[in-house]
């Protein structure tokens, strides 16, 4: 922002004002800092750059920060510990890795990582869906099965059969919606170069260890 140093604050854009506010907050090197959606006014590219820079500065200057955000990517990138709240209560807290890999409820699984519910009949060892069956993990804290899109793979040896409903190109991967496996659309993140076409029938695999068996709703931490 050096080239804007001669401008009045009224001449700065909302994003530029936000960057100035962040710089002013960090410059005195406070022992503790409260940041409430500090990157929300920035465009996507700048938000990602400042997110990483902010994480570096907070650690470099040893500043404890309470960072409020609805953006899970921001929380994962910046925080040493994350607390997920619902209705004014903390429902789970831990490192980003702990919350992502071991959510304690359906709510946390959906909020951190956008886990999808697998709609089928759980008989204890097998989940029976419209489009096939899946083996379930032995460890569980509930009966509701959830999975994340990156764990849903299109594989000719898969035990599920569905039909491609939509394909979205996202640069380094495709996001593919598959119907016919369960009442709702099942989403897969596909990293290959040649994505299946809309209408194509595909086989889908999900490993037992990638399925999370969780209680419904929200647990209190």
C-alpha positions as CSV (number, residue, x, y, z in Angstrom):
1,X,0.0,0.0,0.0
2,X,3.0,2.4,-0.1
3,X,1.9,4.0,-3.4
4,X,-1.4,5.0,-1.6
5,X,0.3,6.6,1.4
6,X,-0.6,10.1,0.3
7,X,-4.3,9.3,-0.1
8,X,-6.9,10.1,2.5
9,X,-8.7,7.1,4.0
10,X,-11.9,8.1,2.1
11,X,-10.0,7.5,-1.2
12,X,-9.2,3.9,-0.3
13,X,-11.3,0.9,-1.3
14,X,-12.8,-1.4,1.3
15,X,-10.1,-4.0,0.8
16,X,-7.4,-1.4,1.1
17,X,-8.9,0.0,4.3
18,X,-9.0,-3.6,5.7
19,X,-5.3,-4.1,5.0
20,X,-4.4,-0.8,6.7
21,X,-6.5,-1.8,9.7
22,X,-4.7,-5.1,9.9
23,X,-1.3,-3.4,9.7
24,X,-2.2,-0.9,12.4
25,X,-3.4,-3.7,14.7
26,X,-0.2,-5.8,14.3
27,X,2.3,-3.0,14.3
28,X,2.3,-2.4,18.1
29,X,2.9,-6.2,18.5
30,X,0.2,-6.7,21.2
31,X,0.2,-9.7,23.4
32,X,-3.3,-10.6,22.3
33,X,-5.4,-9.6,19.3
34,X,-9.1,-10.1,18.5
35,X,-9.7,-10.4,14.8
36,X,-13.4,-10.6,13.7
37,X,-13.7,-11.6,10.0
38,X,-10.6,-9.5,9.2
39,X,-10.3,-10.8,5.6
40,X,-14.0,-10.7,4.6
41,X,-13.8,-7.5,2.6
42,X,-10.9,-8.7,0.3
43,X,-11.1,-10.4,-3.1
44,X,-10.4,-14.1,-3.2
45,X,-6.8,-13.9,-4.5
46,X,-5.7,-11.2,-2.0
47,X,-7.5,-12.9,0.8
48,X,-5.5,-16.0,0.3
49,X,-2.2,-14.1,0.2
50,X,-3.0,-12.1,3.3
51,X,-4.2,-15.2,5.1
52,X,-0.8,-16.8,4.8
53,X,1.1,-13.6,5.6
54,X,-1.1,-13.0,8.7
55,X,-0.4,-16.5,9.9
56,X,3.4,-15.9,9.5
57,X,3.3,-12.5,11.3
58,X,1.3,-13.8,14.2
59,X,3.8,-16.6,14.8
60,X,6.8,-14.4,14.1
61,X,5.8,-11.8,16.7
62,X,4.4,-14.4,19.1
63,X,1.0,-12.7,19.2
64,X,-1.9,-14.7,20.6
65,X,-5.0,-14.1,18.4
66,X,-8.6,-15.0,18.7
67,X,-9.7,-15.2,15.1
68,X,-13.4,-15.3,14.3
69,X,-14.4,-16.6,10.9
70,X,-17.0,-18.6,9.0
71,X,-14.4,-19.6,6.4
72,X,-13.0,-23.1,7.3
73,X,-10.0,-22.6,5.0
74,X,-9.0,-19.5,7.0
75,X,-9.4,-21.3,10.3
76,X,-7.3,-24.3,9.1
77,X,-4.6,-22.1,7.6
78,X,-4.1,-19.7,10.5
79,X,-5.1,-21.4,13.7
80,X,-3.1,-23.6,16.0
81,X,-6.3,-24.6,17.7
82,X,-9.9,-24.3,16.3
83,X,-13.1,-24.1,18.3
84,X,-16.4,-24.8,16.5
85,X,-19.4,-23.0,18.0
86,X,-23.2,-23.6,17.7
87,X,-25.8,-21.5,19.4
88,X,-23.2,-19.8,21.5
89,X,-21.6,-23.0,22.8
90,X,-18.3,-24.7,21.9
91,X,-19.2,-28.1,20.4
92,X,-15.6,-29.2,19.7
93,X,-12.1,-27.8,19.9
94,X,-8.7,-29.1,19.0
95,X,-6.0,-28.8,16.3
96,X,-7.2,-28.3,12.7
97,X,-6.1,-31.9,12.0
98,X,-8.1,-33.3,15.0
99,X,-11.3,-31.6,14.0
100,X,-11.0,-32.6,10.3
101,X,-10.0,-36.2,11.0
102,X,-12.0,-36.9,14.1
103,X,-15.2,-34.8,14.3
104,X,-17.4,-35.6,17.3
105,X,-20.8,-35.1,15.6
106,X,-22.6,-34.7,12.3
107,X,-22.6,-30.9,12.7
108,X,-18.8,-30.6,13.0
109,X,-18.2,-33.1,10.2
110,X,-20.4,-30.9,7.9
111,X,-18.9,-27.6,9.1
112,X,-15.3,-28.7,8.9
113,X,-14.7,-30.3,5.5
114,X,-18.3,-30.5,4.2
115,X,-18.8,-34.2,4.9
116,X,-21.8,-35.8,3.2
117,X,-24.2,-38.2,4.9
118,X,-24.3,-41.6,3.2
119,X,-28.0,-42.4,3.2
120,X,-28.4,-46.1,3.6
121,X,-29.2,-48.9,6.1
122,X,-26.5,-49.6,8.6
123,X,-26.6,-53.2,9.8
124,X,-23.4,-52.9,12.0
125,X,-20.8,-54.1,9.5
126,X,-22.3,-53.1,6.1
127,X,-24.0,-50.0,4.8
128,X,-26.6,-50.8,2.2
129,X,-27.4,-48.1,-0.3
130,X,-29.6,-47.9,-3.4
131,X,-26.5,-48.2,-5.6
132,X,-24.6,-50.9,-3.7
133,X,-23.0,-51.8,-0.4
134,X,-20.0,-50.5,1.6
135,X,-18.0,-52.1,4.4
136,X,-18.1,-50.0,7.6
137,X,-15.2,-49.2,9.9
138,X,-15.1,-51.1,13.3
139,X,-14.6,-47.9,15.3
140,X,-17.6,-45.6,15.7
141,X,-19.1,-43.1,18.0
142,X,-22.5,-43.2,16.3
143,X,-24.6,-44.9,13.6
144,X,-24.8,-42.2,10.9
145,X,-22.2,-42.6,8.1
146,X,-20.4,-39.6,6.6
147,X,-17.7,-39.2,4.0
148,X,-15.9,-36.3,2.3
149,X,-15.8,-35.8,-1.4
150,X,-12.0,-36.4,-1.7
151,X,-12.6,-40.0,-0.3
152,X,-15.2,-40.8,-3.0
153,X,-13.3,-42.3,-5.9
154,X,-14.4,-43.2,-9.4
155,X,-12.9,-46.7,-9.8
156,X,-13.9,-49.6,-12.0
157,X,-13.5,-51.9,-9.1
158,X,-15.9,-49.9,-6.9
159,X,-18.8,-51.6,-5.1
160,X,-21.3,-48.7,-5.9
161,X,-22.9,-47.9,-9.2
162,X,-24.3,-44.5,-10.2
163,X,-24.7,-42.1,-13.1
164,X,-22.9,-38.8,-13.5
165,X,-25.3,-35.9,-13.0
166,X,-23.0,-32.9,-13.2
167,X,-19.3,-32.1,-13.8
168,X,-17.7,-28.9,-12.5
169,X,-14.1,-28.0,-13.5
170,X,-12.2,-26.4,-10.6
171,X,-8.7,-26.1,-12.1
172,X,-6.7,-28.8,-10.3
173,X,-9.7,-31.2,-10.1
174,X,-13.2,-31.8,-11.1
175,X,-16.2,-31.9,-8.8
176,X,-18.5,-34.6,-9.9
177,X,-22.1,-35.2,-8.8
178,X,-23.3,-38.8,-9.0
179,X,-27.0,-39.8,-8.8
180,X,-28.5,-43.3,-8.2
181,X,-26.2,-44.3,-5.3
182,X,-28.5,-42.8,-2.6
183,X,-31.5,-40.5,-2.6
184,X,-29.2,-37.4,-2.6
185,X,-26.4,-36.7,-5.0
186,X,-23.0,-38.1,-4.0
187,X,-20.1,-35.8,-4.7
188,X,-16.6,-36.9,-5.8
189,X,-13.4,-34.9,-6.3
190,X,-11.8,-36.3,-9.4
191,X,-8.2,-35.3,-10.1
192,X,-7.7,-37.1,-13.4
193,X,-7.4,-35.3,-16.7
194,X,-10.3,-37.0,-18.5
195,X,-13.4,-36.6,-16.3
196,X,-16.4,-38.8,-17.0
197,X,-19.2,-37.2,-19.0
198,X,-22.7,-36.3,-17.8
199,X,-25.0,-39.3,-18.2
200,X,-22.1,-41.8,-18.0
201,X,-22.6,-44.8,-15.6
202,X,-19.6,-45.1,-13.2
203,X,-18.4,-47.4,-10.5
204,X,-17.5,-45.7,-7.2
205,X,-15.3,-46.9,-4.3
206,X,-15.2,-45.6,-0.7
207,X,-12.7,-47.2,1.7
208,X,-14.1,-48.3,5.1
209,X,-11.4,-46.2,6.9
210,X,-12.7,-43.1,5.2
211,X,-16.2,-43.5,6.5
212,X,-17.0,-41.7,9.8
213,X,-19.8,-43.1,12.0
214,X,-21.1,-40.2,14.0
215,X,-24.0,-39.2,16.2
216,X,-26.6,-37.0,14.7
217,X,-26.8,-33.3,15.6
218,X,-24.5,-31.4,17.9
219,X,-22.4,-32.6,20.9
220,X,-21.3,-30.2,23.6
221,X,-17.6,-30.1,24.1
